[in-house]
Amino acid sequence: MSPEIATIEIVISGSRVVRAGFAVLVVAGGAALLVRAFGAIDMRATIDAVAHAGRFAPLALAPFLFAMTLDATGIHLVLRALGHAVPLARLLPIRIATEALHMTAPAGFVVADTATATLLDAHCGVPFGDGAVLAVGRKWLVMRAHALYIALGAACGAAVLTVVSRRLFGSGWFAGAVAASALLPLGLSMALGAGLRGRSALSRLQAVARNCPWRALADRVARWRTRAVAGDARLARLGAARSATWLAAASFFACWLFESLETAVVLWLVGTPFNVGLAMAVEVGLTLVRSIGNVAPAGLGIQDAGYATLLTAAGVSPETSAAFVLLKRGKEVVWIAVGYSLLAGMGRTEGARNVGPRAFAKAA
């Protein structure tokens, strides 16, 4: 087994019991909601809706590839701002592979970030520490893009969200709540950006943690001092690269747009008129649901129940909504298989190059 695959497996197997338990509860709750939403559907009509896609079904795969290409472009720009010229052709397979981890592991974003840093170190010559800086910088810019995406989606889908709100809650407050939810990622992005442009953000955190009452943690944090100072310099360099970071944010924003396009395409495939406004309303309406369900692999259960509830309230038949969920999950299964195949291929390549296990040595 290659060092990087072993590293990623350690991260996955090391997930805390509490987090896994919470994921089980979220999935169980989502399953209960899903049964409630789809319990009385006509299975024959649902199968017919899935079959409606016919020879066009592979179109459901295309938006994801474009989205990952745009995401990888954003990563390319962030790495270039850090002084690493990594070709997009090398980043895209890594991005698809780590997205497979993101979709299948509980709290998969943690696993994906670690795997990204490990793979960049092993295959692209990007030090693991810079991979960690990339994770922070990417979250900063993705949240900025997400705030704009929510605001745009709430505006484009205002009519749909109002109808959904009145049917589900008896009033139109949900549309305003979705629009207001854009302030959360915007605020977090602004706070993180201010830290990036400041001085010694990691060093200040290190100083605070060093005074904590747990001696073992304080000792460990003290050993991070040199890396904290170096990390501050890298974060400051990224924060100062205004042009590159704005271009990266634009790439991440376009990636979010392809999420809605994918939903519109899948809905069209199962027999619903092509409607990007409806798709955007549903996607931004699920923002808070995804935050709750993120601890479960691919938001299993709760995300599906969210789609079922919002689509049905928006006027889509329960059978078509169920077909949408099935086709969308089928698309994810295909890309997860592709991602793990790429990950296995990277492992074989890494083994051939005989590169040592450096990821956790650098993180320790």
C-alpha positions as CSV (number, residue, x, y, z in Angstrom):
1,M,0.0,0.0,0.0
2,S,1.3,3.4,-0.9
3,P,2.2,5.9,1.9
4,E,-0.4,8.5,0.8
5,I,-3.3,5.9,0.7
6,A,-2.2,4.7,4.2
7,T,-2.2,8.2,5.4
8,I,-5.7,8.8,4.1
9,E,-7.0,5.6,5.6
10,I,-5.5,6.5,9.0
11,V,-7.4,9.8,8.8
12,I,-10.7,8.0,7.9
13,S,-10.3,5.3,10.5
14,G,-9.4,7.8,13.1
15,S,-12.8,9.6,13.0
16,R,-14.1,10.2,16.5
17,V,-16.8,8.0,17.8
18,V,-18.9,11.0,18.8
19,R,-18.8,12.4,15.3
20,A,-19.7,9.0,13.8
21,G,-22.5,8.6,16.3
22,F,-23.9,12.0,15.4
23,A,-23.7,11.1,11.7
24,V,-25.7,8.0,12.3
25,L,-28.4,10.1,14.1
26,V,-28.4,12.6,11.2
27,V,-28.8,9.8,8.6
28,A,-31.5,8.1,10.7
29,G,-33.4,11.4,11.0
30,G,-33.1,12.1,7.3
31,A,-34.2,8.6,6.5
32,A,-37.3,9.1,8.7
33,L,-38.1,12.4,6.8
34,L,-37.5,10.7,3.5
35,V,-39.9,7.9,4.3
36,R,-42.5,10.5,5.3
37,A,-41.9,12.4,2.1
38,F,-41.9,9.4,-0.3
39,G,-43.9,6.9,1.7
40,A,-47.0,7.1,-0.5
41,I,-45.4,7.6,-4.0
42,D,-46.3,5.5,-7.0
43,M,-43.2,3.5,-7.7
44,R,-44.1,2.8,-11.3
45,A,-44.4,6.5,-12.0
46,T,-41.1,7.1,-10.3
47,I,-39.4,4.4,-12.4
48,D,-41.0,5.9,-15.5
49,A,-39.6,9.3,-14.5
50,V,-36.1,7.9,-14.1
51,A,-36.5,6.1,-17.5
52,H,-37.5,9.4,-19.1
53,A,-33.8,10.4,-19.0
54,G,-33.1,7.6,-21.6
55,R,-30.0,8.1,-23.7
56,F,-29.5,11.6,-22.3
57,A,-28.8,10.3,-18.8
58,P,-25.0,10.7,-19.1
59,L,-25.7,14.5,-19.3
60,A,-26.2,14.4,-15.5
61,L,-22.4,13.7,-15.2
62,A,-21.2,16.7,-17.2
63,P,-21.9,19.6,-14.8
64,F,-19.9,18.0,-12.0
65,L,-16.8,17.7,-14.3
66,F,-17.1,21.4,-15.2
67,A,-17.6,22.3,-11.5
68,M,-14.5,20.4,-10.5
69,T,-12.5,22.0,-13.3
70,L,-13.5,25.4,-12.0
71,D,-12.7,24.4,-8.4
72,A,-9.3,23.1,-9.5
73,T,-8.7,26.4,-11.3
74,G,-9.3,28.3,-8.1
75,I,-6.9,26.0,-6.3
76,H,-4.3,26.6,-9.1
77,L,-4.6,30.3,-8.6
78,V,-4.2,30.1,-4.8
79,L,-1.2,27.9,-5.2
80,R,0.3,30.2,-7.7
81,A,-0.1,33.1,-5.2
82,L,1.9,30.9,-2.8
83,G,4.6,30.4,-5.3
84,H,3.7,27.0,-6.7
85,A,3.0,26.6,-10.4
86,V,1.0,23.4,-10.4
87,P,-0.6,22.5,-13.8
88,L,-4.4,22.3,-13.9
89,A,-4.1,18.8,-15.5
90,R,-2.4,17.6,-12.3
91,L,-4.8,19.3,-9.9
92,L,-8.0,18.1,-11.5
93,P,-7.5,14.4,-10.8
94,I,-6.6,15.3,-7.2
95,R,-9.7,17.4,-6.8
96,I,-12.0,14.7,-8.1
97,A,-10.4,12.1,-5.9
98,T,-10.6,14.2,-2.8
99,E,-14.3,15.1,-3.6
100,A,-15.0,11.4,-3.5
101,L,-13.6,11.3,0.0
102,H,-15.6,14.4,0.9
103,M,-18.8,12.7,-0.2
104,T,-18.2,9.3,1.5
105,A,-16.5,10.1,4.8
106,P,-18.3,11.4,7.9
107,A,-17.4,15.1,8.2
108,G,-15.7,14.5,4.9
109,F,-14.3,18.1,4.5
110,V,-11.7,17.3,7.2
111,V,-10.6,14.1,5.4
112,A,-10.6,15.9,2.0
113,D,-8.4,18.7,3.2
114,T,-5.9,16.4,4.7
115,A,-5.9,14.2,1.6
116,T,-5.4,17.2,-0.6
117,A,-2.4,18.4,1.3
118,T,-1.0,14.9,1.3
119,L,-1.5,14.4,-2.5
120,L,-0.1,17.8,-3.4
121,D,3.0,17.0,-1.3
122,A,3.5,13.6,-2.9
123,H,2.6,14.4,-6.5
124,C,3.1,18.1,-7.1
125,G,6.0,19.1,-4.8
126,V,3.8,21.4,-2.6
127,P,5.0,21.2,1.0
128,F,2.4,19.8,3.4
129,G,2.4,23.1,5.3
130,D,1.4,25.0,2.2
131,G,-1.3,22.5,1.6
132,A,-2.7,23.5,5.0
133,V,-2.4,27.1,4.1
134,L,-4.3,26.3,0.8
135,A,-7.1,24.7,2.9
136,V,-7.5,27.9,4.9
137,G,-7.3,30.2,1.9
138,R,-9.7,28.1,-0.1
139,K,-12.3,28.2,2.6
140,W,-11.9,31.9,2.9
141,L,-12.6,32.4,-0.8
142,V,-15.3,29.6,-1.1
143,M,-17.3,31.3,1.7
144,R,-17.0,34.6,-0.1
145,A,-18.3,33.0,-3.3
146,H,-21.0,31.1,-1.4
147,A,-22.4,34.3,0.1
148,L,-22.8,35.8,-3.4
149,Y,-24.3,32.5,-4.7
150,I,-26.9,32.4,-1.9
151,A,-27.8,36.1,-2.5
152,L,-28.1,35.5,-6.2
153,G,-30.1,32.3,-5.8
154,A,-32.5,33.9,-3.3
155,A,-33.1,36.8,-5.8
156,C,-33.5,34.5,-8.9
157,G,-35.6,32.0,-6.9
158,A,-37.6,34.5,-4.8
159,A,-40.9,33.6,-6.3
160,V,-40.3,29.9,-5.9
161,L,-39.0,30.3,-2.3
162,T,-42.1,32.4,-1.4
163,V,-44.4,29.7,-2.8
164,V,-42.5,27.0,-0.9
165,S,-42.6,29.0,2.3
166,R,-46.3,29.6,2.1
167,R,-47.0,25.9,1.5
168,L,-44.7,24.7,4.2
169,F,-44.9,27.4,6.9
170,G,-48.0,29.4,6.0
171,S,-46.2,32.6,5.4
172,G,-43.4,34.0,3.2
173,W,-40.6,34.4,5.8
174,F,-38.5,31.5,4.4
175,A,-37.4,33.5,1.3
176,G,-36.1,36.3,3.4
177,A,-34.4,33.9,5.8
178,V,-32.6,32.2,2.9
179,A,-31.4,35.6,1.6
180,A,-30.3,36.6,5.1
181,S,-28.3,33.4,5.5
182,A,-25.8,34.8,2.9
183,L,-24.5,37.0,5.8
184,L,-23.1,34.0,7.6
185,P,-20.5,32.9,5.0
186,L,-19.9,36.5,4.1
187,G,-19.1,37.4,7.8
188,L,-16.9,34.4,8.2
189,S,-15.1,35.1,5.0
190,M,-14.5,38.8,6.0
191,A,-13.3,37.7,9.5
192,L,-10.9,35.2,8.0
193,G,-9.7,37.6,5.4
194,A,-9.0,40.2,8.0
195,G,-6.9,37.6,9.8
196,L,-5.0,36.7,6.7
197,R,-4.1,40.3,6.0
198,G,-3.1,40.9,9.6
199,R,0.1,39.9,11.4
200,S,0.9,36.7,13.4
201,A,-2.7,35.3,13.4
202,L,-1.4,31.8,14.0
203,S,1.2,33.0,16.4
204,R,-1.5,34.7,18.5
205,L,-3.5,31.5,18.5
206,Q,-0.4,29.6,19.5
207,A,0.2,32.0,22.4
208,V,-3.3,31.6,23.7
209,A,-3.3,27.8,23.4
210,R,0.1,27.7,25.1
211,N,-1.5,29.0,28.3
212,C,-4.2,26.4,28.4
213,P,-4.5,24.3,31.5
214,W,-3.9,21.0,29.7
215,R,-0.1,20.5,30.0
216,A,0.1,18.0,27.2
217,L,-1.7,20.3,24.7
218,A,0.4,23.3,25.8
219,D,3.6,21.4,25.2
220,R,2.5,20.2,21.8
221,V,1.4,23.7,20.8
222,A,4.7,25.1,21.9
223,R,6.4,22.8,19.4
224,W,4.3,24.4,16.7
225,R,5.7,27.9,17.3
226,T,8.2,27.8,14.4
227,R,5.6,26.5,12.0
228,A,3.0,29.0,13.3
229,V,5.3,31.9,12.4
230,A,6.1,30.4,9.0
231,G,2.4,29.8,8.4
232,D,1.6,33.4,9.3
233,A,4.0,34.5,6.6
234,R,2.4,32.2,4.0
235,L,-1.1,33.3,4.9
236,A,-0.1,37.0,4.8
237,R,1.4,36.4,1.3
238,L,-1.9,34.9,0.2
239,G,-3.9,37.7,1.7
240,A,-1.8,40.3,-0.1
241,A,-2.4,38.6,-3.5
242,R,-5.6,40.5,-4.2
243,S,-5.8,39.9,-8.0
244,A,-5.1,36.1,-7.7
245,T,-7.6,35.7,-4.8
246,W,-10.4,37.6,-6.5
247,L,-9.9,35.5,-9.7
248,A,-9.9,32.3,-7.5
249,A,-13.1,33.5,-5.8
250,A,-14.7,34.0,-9.2
251,S,-13.8,30.4,-10.1
252,F,-15.3,29.1,-6.9
253,F,-18.5,31.2,-7.6
254,A,-18.8,29.7,-11.1
255,C,-18.4,26.3,-9.4
256,W,-21.4,27.0,-7.2
257,L,-23.4,28.1,-10.3
258,F,-22.7,24.7,-11.9
259,E,-24.3,23.1,-8.8
260,S,-27.6,24.7,-9.7
261,L,-27.1,23.9,-13.4
262,E,-26.6,20.3,-12.4
263,T,-29.9,20.3,-10.5
264,A,-31.7,22.0,-13.4
265,V,-30.3,19.4,-15.8
266,V,-31.3,16.4,-13.6
267,L,-34.8,17.8,-13.1
268,W,-35.1,18.2,-16.9
269,L,-33.9,14.6,-17.4
270,V,-36.7,13.3,-15.2
271,G,-39.4,15.3,-17.0
272,T,-39.5,18.8,-15.4
273,P,-39.1,21.8,-17.6
274,F,-35.6,23.3,-17.6
275,N,-35.7,26.0,-15.0
276,V,-32.5,27.4,-13.5
277,G,-34.5,29.7,-11.2
278,L,-36.2,26.7,-9.6
279,A,-32.9,24.9,-9.3
280,M,-31.2,27.8,-7.6
281,A,-34.1,28.3,-5.2
282,V,-33.9,24.6,-4.2
283,E,-30.1,24.6,-3.8
284,V,-29.8,27.8,-1.8
285,G,-32.8,26.7,0.3
286,L,-30.9,23.6,1.2
287,T,-27.9,25.6,2.5
288,L,-28.7,25.2,6.2
289,V,-29.8,21.6,5.8
290,R,-26.5,20.8,4.2
291,S,-24.7,22.4,7.1
292,I,-26.5,20.1,9.5
293,G,-26.1,17.0,7.3
294,N,-22.4,17.6,6.6
295,V,-21.3,15.1,9.2
296,A,-23.1,12.3,7.3
297,P,-21.5,10.9,4.2
298,A,-22.8,13.0,1.3
299,G,-25.5,14.4,3.6
300,L,-27.1,10.9,3.2
301,G,-30.8,11.0,4.2
302,I,-31.2,14.5,5.3
303,Q,-30.2,16.1,2.0
304,D,-32.5,13.7,0.1
305,A,-35.4,14.6,2.4
306,G,-34.6,18.3,1.9
307,Y,-34.8,17.9,-1.9
308,A,-38.0,15.9,-1.5
309,T,-39.6,18.5,0.7
310,L,-38.6,21.6,-1.3
311,L,-39.3,20.2,-4.7
312,T,-42.7,18.9,-3.7
313,A,-43.6,22.2,-2.1
314,A,-42.4,24.0,-5.3
315,G,-45.0,22.0,-7.3
316,V,-42.9,19.1,-8.6
317,S,-44.8,15.8,-8.2
318,P,-43.5,13.4,-5.4
319,E,-42.7,10.7,-8.0
320,T,-40.6,13.2,-10.1
321,S,-38.9,14.4,-6.9
322,A,-38.0,10.8,-6.0
323,A,-36.7,10.2,-9.5
324,F,-34.6,13.3,-9.2
325,V,-33.1,12.1,-5.9
326,L,-32.3,8.7,-7.4
327,L,-30.7,10.1,-10.6
328,K,-28.7,12.6,-8.6
329,R,-27.5,9.9,-6.2
330,G,-26.6,7.7,-9.2
331,K,-24.5,10.5,-10.6
332,E,-22.7,10.8,-7.3
333,V,-22.0,7.0,-7.2
334,V,-20.4,7.2,-10.6
335,W,-18.1,10.1,-9.7
336,I,-17.3,8.5,-6.4
337,A,-16.1,5.4,-8.2
338,V,-14.1,7.6,-10.6
339,G,-12.6,9.4,-7.6
340,Y,-11.5,6.3,-5.8
341,S,-10.1,4.9,-9.0
342,L,-8.0,8.0,-9.5
343,L,-6.9,7.7,-5.8
344,A,-5.9,4.1,-6.3
345,G,-3.9,5.1,-9.5
346,M,-2.1,7.9,-7.6
347,G,-1.2,5.3,-4.9
348,R,0.4,3.0,-7.5
349,T,2.3,5.9,-9.0
350,E,3.4,7.0,-5.6
351,G,4.6,3.5,-4.7
352,A,6.6,3.3,-8.0
353,R,8.3,6.6,-7.1
354,N,9.1,5.3,-3.6
355,V,8.3,8.6,-1.9
356,G,8.3,8.3,1.9
357,P,5.3,8.9,4.2
358,R,5.8,12.6,4.9
359,A,2.3,14.0,5.5
360,F,1.8,13.2,9.2
361,A,5.5,13.8,10.0
362,K,5.0,17.3,8.8
363,A,1.7,17.8,10.6
364,A,3.0,16.4,13.9
